[in-house]
Amino acid sequence: MIGTIVNAITVFIGGTLGTFLGSRFPARMQETIFAALGLFTLFIGMNSAFATGNALIVLGSLLVGGLLGEAIQLEAKLERFGEWLRDRLVKGGDGGAASRFVEGFVTASLVFCVGPLTIQGAIEDGLTGDATKLIVKAMMDGFAALAFATTLGPGVLASIIVILGFQGGISLLASFGANVFTEPMIAELTATGGVVLLSIGLRLLELKQIRAANLLPALFVAPTAVAVMDALGITYYL
């Protein structure tokens, strides 16, 4: 859990600095920063997506996960949670500021918690106590939080709750045993997470407003599918 705690601290520092500096950045600079973050998110997503050994698992996981996410309206629930936090943390904000808070919370939560370093780092931290990958991720997230907060404001800081719950939960689960996650399970989870990141990048670039949070169940479907294939003796690699 040490890596997750460090990650939360760096996001807090970066998000706080970005929130205070945001008003000093001209609109055109904020737009450029936002575009750069969108492009970088697409880059990370594409790299992660190529981790798969069986693209059909990724496709199936996204389809099943997307249906589950839509059925339970996961993104709407995440947005309502963001609004609940906003109402308690931000007083007297106008409609635009309120909308930015929720967008900042949802976007930052997804970017910081979906990716190869999140999964692999959290598992290593839980299994062996090696927090190296999460500390590297923490440094990256700190700078990203600064950039996000300059345009989206304090909603980015609220993503710390999701980092502690999701990333910390993976570390806790991994600490119960080395056999929980196999290498193929991690590979498919990483690849599926990469595609989810691509959807976030498209949102950041305002190319397509995909309900990315509704795809998150796919992250649980992918490793489950691999485990079922292993149990049935089905060949994993294409």
C-alpha positions in Angstrom: 0.0 0.0 0.0 3.0 2.3 0.3 3.1 3.0 -3.4 -0.6 3.9 -3.4 -0.2 6.3 -0.5 2.8 8.0 -2.3 0.6 8.2 -5.5 -2.2 9.9 -3.5 0.2 12.4 -2.1 1.7 13.4 -5.5 -1.7 13.8 -7.0 -2.7 16.0 -4.0 0.4 18.2 -4.5 0.1 18.4 -8.3 -3.7 18.9 -8.1 -3.4 21.6 -5.5 -0.7 23.5 -7.5 -2.7 23.2 -10.7 -5.9 24.5 -9.0 -4.1 27.6 -7.8 -2.2 28.2 -11.0 -5.2 27.5 -13.3 -6.5 31.1 -13.2 -3.1 32.4 -14.3 -3.1 30.4 -17.5 -4.7 32.0 -20.6 -7.5 30.0 -22.2 -5.3 29.2 -25.2 -2.6 27.7 -22.9 -5.3 25.6 -21.1 -6.6 24.3 -24.5 -3.1 23.3 -25.6 -2.4 21.6 -22.3 -5.6 19.7 -22.5 -4.9 18.7 -26.1 -1.4 17.4 -25.0 -2.9 15.4 -22.2 -5.4 13.9 -24.7 -2.7 12.9 -27.2 -0.5 11.4 -24.4 -3.5 9.4 -23.1 -4.0 8.0 -26.6 -0.3 7.1 -26.8 -0.3 5.3 -23.4 -3.6 3.6 -24.4 -2.2 2.3 -27.7 1.0 1.0 -26.1 -1.1 -0.8 -23.4 -3.5 -2.3 -25.9 -0.7 -4.2 -27.7 0.0 -6.2 -24.6 -2.8 -8.7 -25.5 -2.1 -12.2 -26.6 -5.6 -12.7 -27.8 -7.5 -9.7 -29.2 -10.8 -11.6 -29.0 -10.6 -11.6 -25.2 -10.2 -7.8 -25.2 -13.1 -7.4 -27.6 -15.3 -9.8 -25.7 -14.4 -8.1 -22.4 -15.2 -4.7 -23.7 -18.6 -5.8 -25.1 -19.6 -7.7 -22.0 -18.1 -5.0 -19.7 -19.8 -2.3 -21.6 -23.2 -3.9 -21.4 -22.7 -4.4 -17.6 -21.6 -0.8 -17.2 -24.6 0.5 -19.2 -26.9 -1.8 -17.3 -25.8 -0.4 -13.9 -25.2 3.1 -15.3 -21.7 3.2 -13.8 -20.7 6.5 -15.3 -23.9 8.1 -14.0 -23.2 6.8 -10.5 -19.6 8.0 -10.7 -20.8 11.5 -11.8 -23.4 11.5 -9.0 -20.6 10.7 -6.5 -18.6 13.5 -8.0 -21.5 15.9 -7.5 -22.0 14.7 -3.9 -18.3 15.4 -3.3 -18.6 18.8 -5.0 -21.5 19.8 -2.9 -19.5 19.2 0.2 -16.2 20.5 -0.9 -17.0 23.4 -3.2 -19.4 26.1 -2.0 -21.1 28.7 -4.1 -19.7 27.5 -7.5 -21.5 28.5 -10.7 -22.9 26.0 -13.1 -19.8 25.9 -15.3 -17.5 25.4 -12.2 -19.8 22.6 -11.0 -19.7 20.8 -14.3 -15.9 21.2 -14.5 -15.6 19.7 -11.0 -17.4 16.5 -12.0 -15.6 16.3 -15.3 -12.3 16.7 -13.5 -13.2 14.0 -10.9 -14.3 11.5 -13.5 -11.6 12.1 -16.0 -8.7 12.1 -13.5 -10.1 9.0 -11.7 -10.1 7.1 -15.0 -6.7 8.3 -16.2 -5.0 7.6 -12.9 -6.6 4.2 -12.3 -6.7 2.6 -15.7 -3.3 1.6 -17.2 -0.5 -0.9 -17.0 1.4 0.7 -14.2 -1.7 0.9 -12.0 -2.4 -2.8 -12.3 1.1 -4.2 -12.5 2.5 -1.8 -9.9 -0.4 -2.5 -7.4 0.0 -6.2 -7.8 3.8 -6.1 -7.2 3.3 -3.8 -4.3 0.8 -6.2 -2.7 2.7 -9.4 -3.5 6.3 -8.5 -2.8 6.2 -5.0 -1.2 8.1 -3.6 -4.2 6.5 -0.2 -4.9 9.0 0.9 -7.6 6.4 0.9 -10.5 3.8 2.7 -8.4 6.3 5.4 -7.3 7.2 6.0 -11.0 3.5 6.2 -11.7 3.1 8.6 -8.8 5.6 11.0 -10.3 3.8 10.9 -13.6 0.4 11.3 -12.0 1.6 14.3 -10.0 2.5 16.2 -13.1 -0.6 15.1 -14.9 -2.7 16.2 -11.9 -1.1 19.6 -12.1 -2.0 19.9 -15.8 -5.5 18.6 -15.4 -6.2 20.9 -12.5 -5.2 24.0 -14.4 -8.2 23.4 -16.7 -10.6 21.3 -14.6 -10.0 22.6 -11.1 -10.3 20.9 -7.7 -12.3 18.0 -9.0 -9.0 16.4 -9.9 -8.1 16.3 -6.2 -11.3 14.2 -5.5 -9.8 11.4 -7.6 -7.5 10.6 -4.7 -10.5 8.7 -3.2 -10.7 6.4 -6.2 -6.9 5.9 -6.3 -6.9 4.8 -2.7 -9.9 2.5 -3.1 -9.2 1.0 -6.5 -5.4 0.8 -6.7 -5.1 0.1 -3.0 -7.8 -2.6 -3.3 -5.8 -4.4 -6.0 -2.7 -4.3 -3.8 -4.7 -5.7 -0.9 -6.2 -8.5 -3.0 -2.7 -9.4 -4.4 -1.3 -9.6 -0.9 -3.6 -12.5 -0.2 -1.7 -14.8 -2.6 0.6 -14.9 -5.6 -1.8 -17.1 -7.6 -4.6 -14.5 -7.8 -3.2 -12.9 -11.0 -1.3 -14.9 -13.6 0.8 -13.2 -16.3 -1.8 -13.8 -19.1 -4.5 -12.3 -16.8 -2.4 -9.2 -16.2 -1.6 -8.9 -20.0 -5.3 -9.0 -21.0 -6.3 -6.7 -18.1 -3.6 -4.2 -19.2 -4.7 -4.4 -22.9 -8.3 -3.9 -22.1 -7.4 -1.0 -19.9 -5.4 0.4 -22.8 -8.5 0.5 -24.9 -10.5 2.2 -22.1 -7.7 4.8 -22.0 -8.2 5.4 -25.8 -11.8 6.3 -25.1 -10.6 8.8 -22.5 -8.2 10.3 -24.9 -10.9 10.8 -27.4 -13.0 12.6 -24.7 -10.1 14.8 -23.8 -9.6 15.8 -27.4 -13.4 16.4 -27.7 -13.6 14.0 -30.7 -16.1 11.6 -29.2 -17.9 11.7 -25.8 -17.7 8.0 -25.0 -19.1 6.9 -21.6 -15.7 5.5 -20.7 -16.6 4.7 -17.1 -19.2 2.3 -18.3 -16.4 0.2 -19.9 -14.7 -0.3 -16.5 -16.3 -3.6 -15.8 -14.3 -4.9 -18.7 -11.3 -4.8 -16.5 -12.8 -7.5 -14.3 -14.2 -9.5 -17.3 -10.8 -9.8 -19.0 -8.8 -11.7 -16.3 -11.9 -13.7 -15.4 -12.2 -14.9 -19.1 -8.5 -15.9 -19.0 -9.1 -17.8 -15.7 -12.1 -19.6 -17.2 -10.1 -20.6 -20.4 -7.3 -21.9 -18.2 -9.7 -24.0 -16.1 -11.3 -25.4 -19.3 -8.0 -26.1 -20.9 -8.7 -23.8 -23.8 -5.7 -22.4 -25.7 -5.1 -18.8 -24.6 -2.9 -17.5 -27.4 -4.2 -17.0 -30.9 
